[in-house]
Amino acid sequence: MSGEKQVVHLVSRSSLLAVMLASDTNTSTAMAFKLMFSLALLLSLWATAGCDFFVEGVLQLECRDRYFMIAVDLAATGDVPRFEAVDGTGTYAITEDYAAQCGYSISILSLLGLVELRASYFSCHTEKGAGFSFRFNLITTYEGVDAYYALNKTCSSPLPWSPREVTCEVNYMEVSVRSELPCQSGSSDDSSTLGPLYSPSTEVWQVTFQNPYQQLPPMNLSQARQEGYIFDHVHDRIVFRTPYGQPESYHTEVTGVPVEVVHATVFSRQSWVVVMVDLIAACSMDEGSYDSGYMIWGTPEALYPSLGTTQISFGLNGNLVEQAAVVQKGFIMERYNSTVQIGIPYDAEGGYRKSFVSDGLSEFYIFNLYLKQTSVDERHEETVLWFHRTLVTPLLTSPLFTEDQTDVDDGTFSIHLGKVPRDVELTSVQLNGQEFAVPFSDSIAYTLTEVRHSNKSHSYTLKVPLHDPIVIQEFSKENAAMLHKLDMNYTLIVKPGDEPYYHTFSVTARMAVSPPSFDVVCTESGIDFKLAYRSFDYLWDFTIGSDRLTPVLAANHGYTMSNDSQSLLLSVPLFTHGYKYKDIGLNGFLGTFSILVRDRETADILTSTTKTCLFNATEFIMCSTNGWMTVVVDLSVVLPSGEMPTRFHLLNNLCVPKAVDGTRVLFSFPLHSCGSTVKLAKENVTYQNKIYLDTSETAVEGMTVQCTYPLVGLHRLFSIHKFESDKEGVGSIIPFVETTKATMTPAKMTTIAPQRTRSPSLHLPPSYPTARYIKVYRVHNKPGQFSKGPKGKLQVKTLLRYA
């Protein structure tokens, strides 16, 4: 398909400057000249090498089917490179108009970073000898200084020429036909019939343009040249070239496809012979359309006479694709209603993509279609059309793909941002209004991972801890869950340039919440509770019974409490408010303490942490809120050495221990029974009883046990059968010695000798005995609820005795 190929790759401008300016950075002019010198050196190496020359970078020279191509990296030429055509008569700047007249096309392929020049083999300044010799100057400008680089190449046509060939370039039409003119008298060289473009012989030739809509007068070739038409005779071929949109051209539709036609007839009268050459250039002007992922372009089947269907081959970027590879590459070719339609998939290899910000992120695709169409007429002569068409899709939406990949069990937000085009770069991310530049610094707890994919897109994965302070956390009663919210605003830039695009996304992670549970440890002196706070533990209240646990409550009840943002520590000493006791025996007892967890809004109990511990104590006393005194005491401290008691009881000798082990005894009895006395003070009431032990008939030794309650907490003080208190009493065990003991009878107080007839296992039930009488002694005046009388004094006895 292609002829010989020569490639020169130059280093980029930035690399050249880095090398050449290492020793001299005095002036910008010096930079420019050093850059020019480097480019010129590489070009001269290429020119003298005699073979392909390759250096990583930027220049490609290639002989193609019907044209010569130069591609240069914009990094080495600058944004506005210029070309000059050179021949024996001088140099000619290739401007836009001049290019269309003389067979050149220049394209700035910014998406590829290249500038491309295509020159027809019949272009104006091509030297036509054994081959086609091209000479160009590449002109670059750096800081106002021009540099010229000679690019020379000789090509031979890689394919034989058909009788008629038509080139439909992007900016001109060109037709060449084989010349079969009759020989002039006395000359064997028919090439003189159409001589060089500016020779005097051309003045005898005239051209007339055929137009179905108007009659146009003939003009000579010099006039035609001034109008932008080129006629030439090269390699036994007559060449006609015209830019698009000339006044003598006309537009029509062929099978629904727009077509531009220029019909020129060149003629000359020489003696009695009139020589006429019909030159018709007809090109499809279809701009293409986008449909269902394909760029569709069409051309009429019969632009030129053909006995049957035309042969079609096509590809992209000057490369024709073999028929077997058409389907493999996803291309489509269909014939419909005498029209050939070509379908190019939007993601076809060889196409160019560009992102664009327009009411969102959009994209468009560019395809440089190259097509060859061959037809055969009734004389079996071929007409070959070569199409160069640049097809551009409309703006297509290019939505980014965002997926929440968060795993709550992992404790991390994971957000995937995908389908990011290769020319779009992420520059920053806002998290709940706080902006972080990309790449992230190592000092933050978030990570951003980029992955590049084979389809030339890339993706980002953002990870943020669920419990990071930047995450908004709030409780949802409706969902019965803690909601972790993260709003993201991605700032992306379309390259080249700095046009931003903002992509927002919000995620919410639901974390099921459950009331907390304390870690609990039993100690020798009580129970310790510990709670490590979670972010949502502010939803609960902790209570002891119905009372909210606060530092004030803890201090009033004798607890030790430590509370900060991380944890709650509570040490509850034995016998303080809130304990419940059971299985009380001489070897110890079980103490239970509970912390209730309540809904802060409704005060409903949600759960509780309850701990029961076994406590071992040789002596203890319990004063319950329901009016019971339970005491374990070791009486060995009041016994004479070597003696053992024979019997134990309280003031009422009917009240005996529940359990005895040597000198250790267990009593449990209602405060209003067993001969207990009540002592009233200003703020407290004390219930007192005595434990007697009989060791001989002449002496009884024992201890005093008592429970003291605050009066403000008592609900019933002198009830016959019931006792209620807000808090436990404070117990005491006091040794004493008596030689006689008193017992209560319904009628009077008497002194009796020790009784040994009752079993030590006897003990009284909680409801027995009932109150018998109260004996009151004189006390000093105590203002308040006990003060009565005109003098503000009241004679009150302080001893209340119960049988």
Secondary structure by P-SEA (a helix, b strand, c coil): cccbbbbbbbccaaaaaaaaaccccccaaaaaaaaaaaaaaaaaaaaaccccccccbbbbbbccccbbbbbbbccccccbbbbbbbcccbbbbbcaaaaaacbbbbbbcccccbbbbbbccccccccccccbbbbbbbbbbcccbbbbbbbbbccccccccccbbbbbcccbbbbbbbbbccccccccccccccccccccccccbbbbbbbccbbbbbbcaaaaaaacbbbbbcccbbbbbbccccccbbbbbcccbbbbbbbbbbbbbcccbbbbbbbbbbbbccccccccccbbbbbbccccccccbbbbbbbccccccccccccccbbbbbbcccbbbbbbccccccbbbbbbbcccccbbbbbbbbbbbbbbccccbbbbbbbbbbbbbccccbbbbbbbcccccccbbbbbbccccccccccccccccccccccccccccbbbbbbbccccccbbbbbbbcccccbbbbbbccccbbbbbbbbbbbbbcccccbbbbbbbbbbbbbbbcbbbbbccccccbbbbbbbccccccccccccccccccaaaaaaabbbbbbcccbbbbbbcccccccccccccccbbbbbbbbbbcccccccccbbbbbbbbbbbcccccccccbbbbbbbbcccccccccccccccccccccccccccccbbbbbbbccccbbbbbbcccbbbbbbbbbbbcccccccbbbbbbbbbcccccccccccbbbbcbbbbbbbbbbcccbbbbbcccbbbbbccccccccccccccccccccbbbbbbbcccccccccccccccccccbbbcc
